Each structure stands twice: as C-alpha cells, then as structure tokens.
Amino acid sequence: MEKSILKPFSQSLAFLANENGRHALLGMQRGIERETLRIDADSHLASDEHPKALGSALTHSRITTDYSESLLEFITPVYNKIPELLADLTKTHAYTVRNLNGQYLWPVSMPCFVNDVGSIPIAQYGTSNIGKMKTLYRKGLTARYGAQMQVISGVHFNFSVSQELWELLYSQSDKALSLDDFISDSYFGLIRNYRRNMWVLPYLFGASPALCGSFLDGLDVDLPFQKTGKGTLYLPYATSLRMSDLGYTNKEQDTLGVSYNSLPDYLDGMKKAIKMKSQKFADIGVKVNGEYRQLNDNILQIENEFYSPIRPKRVANENEKPSEALARSGVQYVEVRALDNNPFNPVGISASQVRFLDLFLLHCLLSPSKKNSQKENQEITSNLNSVILEGRKPGLTLKRENNPLLLQEWLTDLFKELSAIASIIDDDSCTEYQTSLDLWYEAVLNPDKTLSGRMLNQFVGPNIDHGRWAMELANHYQAFLKEYVLSETDLADYQQQTDNSLAALSEIEANSTQSFDGFLNDYFDDVISK
C-alpha cells in the first residue's frame, strides 16, 4: 500500500535527531558470511576433501562450504558491535588456517588458476538425504552454468535494525498496517532503494576488475580485455567482473519477473518461479540411466538458485524453506550479496566498509521508496552494468529517473545525505561513521582509490600477474592469521563446535532411512502443494 511509505528522508531524519533516535539507530544488528577458496602453495585450487579438523560442512555453525569442497564459507553469529563482529570473523579465519596443512586462503573473488574445470571438486555433505540433496543441487549448478562461475567467491552482509527504531518509525506512519506488516513493507522499501543505488557498492567496493585467463576456457566472451603479466586479463575501468555476465548471473531467470513491490508480490513471484519449467535445463535431463544430474528441470531447482544482489530473509525453522519463513512471520533482516572480497583485508571486509554499509542501508530504509516499474528495472540494470564494466571511466553518466547524471554528481548528493545520518549516530567522543565516509569519499573524488583502482595499480603498472600478486597477499595473511592470538577458551570452543558438528552429522545420517527418490518426491510435492 503506497500510504504506508515512510516520510520524506529529511523529515524522517529530523524525527530521529535526538538521543532516543540515536539509541534506536545504534541498535543495528549485523552478520557476515565470507567465502574464500582453499589453495595450495602453487596457488592452484585445492583438490582434497574439506578438512576433518574443521568438522562437518553440513552441520557446523561457523565453518562450511559453498559450491566446492575447496570453497570455504565462514559465518558469524549476529552482533550489535562492529569490533565484536570482525573479531569473531577473524578468529574463525585464524582457527581455520591452523588446520589447513600448508594450504592457504585465496584473498580475491575471482578464482585462482584452474587447470581443468572438470576437476573442481563439488562439495560433499555425507550420506544423509539432505546431504545428498545439497551435493546434487551443486551438481545441477555445474550442468546449468559451468563450474567456473561456482568458484567465484564474495561476502554476504546480513543487516537489521532495532525493534526500538521500528516502533519509532511506526509511530510516525499512518498505521494503515499492523506493526509486523509495516516492518516487512519497510524492508521491501529498503530493498527497492538498494536496487536503485546498488551500483554504488561495486563502484566503491568492487574488487574483481581482472581475472586469470584460465577462467575463460570454454566460454564465449566478447569483452575488450587487456593483458598484464603472462595470463591476467582485465578491463581498465571495470570494478566487479564477479557481478558481470561472467559471474553470478542467470539469463534463464530474466523471465521470472520476481517483484519487490511487497511481501505478497515477492512470495507469489517465488512460488511461480520454483515451478516454472525450462526447456534448456530439461535438455540436460534430471535422472538419466539411474543417475541424477540435477534436482529438477525448473528454472530454479530450489529457491536458493534465485540470484539476487539482495534478499529479504527470516531465520527459518527446521525443514522450513526460505519463503515459508517469510510467509510465516514477515521479513526479519536483509542479506546484501553484492560485495566482492576486499583483498586489502585479511578477512575480506573492513570496519570502514561495514560502517558505510550501515549508513547506506539506513538511507535506503529512511528514504521514500515508490514501487518499481518495468522501465525503472531496466534503468537499474543498465546503471549497474555500466558501473560493473566501466565504473571508473572519467565522465561516466548514469540515468536517474530517466535523466542523465554524472556518476560523481550522484555520489556527491548521496554522501551528503549519508553524512546527515552519520551526524546523528556519531557523538563528540566518537566520529567513526563520518571518518569512514570521509575515507570512501576520497574514492569518489579519485577513482584510483576505489578497491578496483587500487588493485589494478598494484599489478598492471608493474606488468605482473593478478595471481602472483594475490598469492603474495595470501602468504602475508597466512602469517598474520597464524600469529593472531586465540585463547585457550577460543580453541576449546572451536574444537567443541567441530565435535558437535560431527556428532550431529552422525545422528542425521543414522536417522536418514527413507530412499533418496522418496525424499526428493516428498520435498518437491510439498513445494508444489503450497
């Protein structure tokens, strides 16, 4: 309902410009999921199984795998304080490198040298039905999109605001909705504004302007790459090839038209999407000669296959699907998925980035957010693609509400409003938010200070390979993380989590007595019936 849209940005900000508003704003909650490849000393993809010392990838709460056995994923609990959030993430990295037997963590998003795409090991989750389903899902991803795309890594940022802030904002609304519906409606407003402005993140934080030439083997690519070193390809003004058509995109999904205009619209779109057939994927086959190739031949095998740079989320109950959790109780937080690994930080993201994301997402929340139209969606896509491929190009012009606007002018306008939020959150004793804004505003004035600009200056000028540069970083971070102090309590806690995960895996496998065919039939019958 349009009537539930928040007040104008300046009015919302003025309402919060007091001690109660500041306290409510400071109640933000955050979590991080960081993906990183395991590599050997020659900077090649590790081919062995997930280290047993790290527990079960199926059941461990902090350390798991994504697509590949070699693609680690580190998950933090939810924190209110940024130092505690990043300390937790660093401890998990530090514990992990102590158990890698001479292997390293790849510090960039685009993968290392891959000699044989067919040798990339798909993640294994054991003999239980749910474990076999997770592996088969990844096997299907390989058949659909190729393994190269699946070993690209990144950072996911989970974000929510306090109940106190919601109650303050609700008190200023027309109360046409219940508080719970107001919260979901407002989160979708945030999502729409995020999509309008998401090009800002690859501009500032994009860190994949280059890739190893081996990544393109077997791919039909028509981009004007230049070369540095022996085999590194790059685009001189690119910011995030990870977010380009080479990375996490799915042309089949262009037909889905999932809407972010409301929670009911989104759920309806997802319901249709997970039932929509694909002739292209049907040609692969589902079960051929008694062997599964993918979970099904729909455009989406499961909801998680829907590639989106931001997702509405709620913590799901056991055996509950993501959309079922949203339908049950509405949106609880958002998951930002448009972040490359920051190669200049040992854990892939810095405190100044987190503070910028706080301000950026608060701005998206507190600004009016009209419903998306098809024409605006096209504008959003065009702006994003322009920044991904040539975001640092001098004089780059984007479109805002169909009007041309220089990228730097748009950013300058945005930073002024972000600064207004920072002035409320900061106080006389701490100006960390404004300091972070000042740091990233330098990248507005000088594109060489963006992450992608800094990266290219590191290896294009000296004419060295991206992989050689990344490996030097991997060695440096390995030494840092091995020296990072873990207390006896920390070590005992991680060991207990490992033991607990292995015990949980054994229990799940012991209780998995249904046939796999029957398990899948029940799972997808449940999807179809809802």
Secondary structure, 3 states (H helix, E strand, C coil): CHHHCCCCHHHHHHHHCCHHHHHHHCCCEEEEEEEEEEECCCCEECCCCCCHHHCCCCCCCCEEECCECCEEEEECCCECCHHHHHHHHHHHHHHHHCCCCCCEECCCCCCCECCCHHHCCECCCCCCHHHHHHHHHHHHHHHHHCHHHHCCCCEEEEEECCHHHHHHHHHCCCCCCCHHHHHHHHHHHHHHHHHHHCCHHHHHHCCECEEEHHHHCCCCCCCCCEEECCCEEECCCCCEHHHCCCCCCCHHHHHCCCCCCCHHHHHHHHHHHCCCECHHHHCCCCEECCEECCCCCECCCCHHHCCCCEEEECCCCCCCCHHHHHHHHCCCEEEEEEECCCCCCCCCCCHHHHHHHHHHHHHHHHCCCCCCCHHHHHHHHHHHHHHHHHCCCCCCEEEECCEEEEHHHHHHHHHHHHHHHHHHHCECCECHHHHHHHHHHHHHHCHHHCHHHHHHHHHCCCCCCHHHHHHHHHHHHHHHHHHCCCCHHHHHHHHHHHHHHHHHHHHHHHCCCCCHHHHHHHHHHHHHHC
